[in-house]
Amino acid sequence: MTVLALRLSAYTNGGRAAPREGVAPDVEEDLAGGPRAECPSPRSPTGHIHSWLSDEFARLYDRYLGPRWLDEPLNQRIWERVGEIPDSELWRAKERLRERLVTYARARLRAQLERFGTTG
């Protein structure tokens, strides 16, 4: 699957600074579709946190970890404060996300049923 994904991707985000042990650089270059210098790969997979983290959890992190958590994702001292987030607030954020997911799934199902002329 990795080979397929790499060959079908316009851009790869490998998230590692050095070649994997046991994988020859020329194999990686071949899989990535060109010379290593032409296949951008950031030093860390944390560069796009904002694109996969929900607003609910981002707000919690802002409040309990401070504003630097997003700029310094590898700073262990910042992440040590995660334990200070009350369980009740984590649960509330999780529940809000679950509610959004269920609402979205129901809307999609309703639209699909209408498209096929059935009722649900």
Steps between C-alpha positions, in 0.01 A plus 500: 500500500786737574645457154159559341437810712842644425468441128154654482583803715607835368674576831632275775518590867723231646546667834852379569839661484712200398450193282353200673747237609526223248346697213746602235484868398465407133194288583344791687579732210339256258188463716469874552525559127829684476820611668474557874573873461195534274265313738422737786469335838481707817714421803196429713145375442370767738507785250129490420336451839237762428378300200404189698424628848145606580418852611370357828834346591699795364309730739567265792870490415511879472343534842704236686825474305540863401538653155840340428370142466431553131832673425713257703335160453810310612546691828449233767446754778195633322348154454560406864213738582247286311427325830368830635204493259200385704351170388156662488619758245666233284182294513283802408722576199485135392122496535461817292708339225295182520178702470637679193597167343158347563324810362721491191443125445123540535496788252704298251270199540191720457646653181590155367151364570343798326733454201386140462135591551458310824386620838659427831 
